[in-house]
Amino acid sequence: MSLLESLKERIKASDDFVKKLGKDDERISHLKTIPGIGDFFATLIAFEVDDINRFGDYKKFHGYMGLIPSTYLLGNRTFHGRLTK
């Protein structure tokens, strides 16, 4: 039980730290409006991407984020696979 309590305290401290990081960040506020994106992922995305203007266009951003499905061509057939890494 003491291990469980210790883990709960660490999780709360981590959650508080993430909220503190994004407290006054407008990017994080915007990201949190996306369904499924909470404090942690909004903060992670904001700090990972940094300045979105460093990408020439949305296609380069999508590629950076790994949102483009892989495509395989075999003769006249096109196959779409997993998202790229």
C-alpha positions, 0 to 999 in steps of 0.5 A: 500500500505504501508503494501505491501511495508513493506512486500516486504522489509522484503522478500528482506531482508530475501532473502538476508540473505539466499543468504549470508548464502549460499554464500561460501557453496559448498553443497548449490551450488551442491543442487541448480543444482537440478531442482526446488531447489533454494537458499532457499530450498538448504540452508534449506536442507544443514542446516537440513542435516548438515553432510551427513556422519552421515547416514549409507547408502542412505536408512537411509538418504531417510527415514530421508528426508521422501522420502520413500513411505509407504507400506501396505501389505494385504494378497497377495497384496501390496499397496504403499501410501503417502511419510512417514513423 
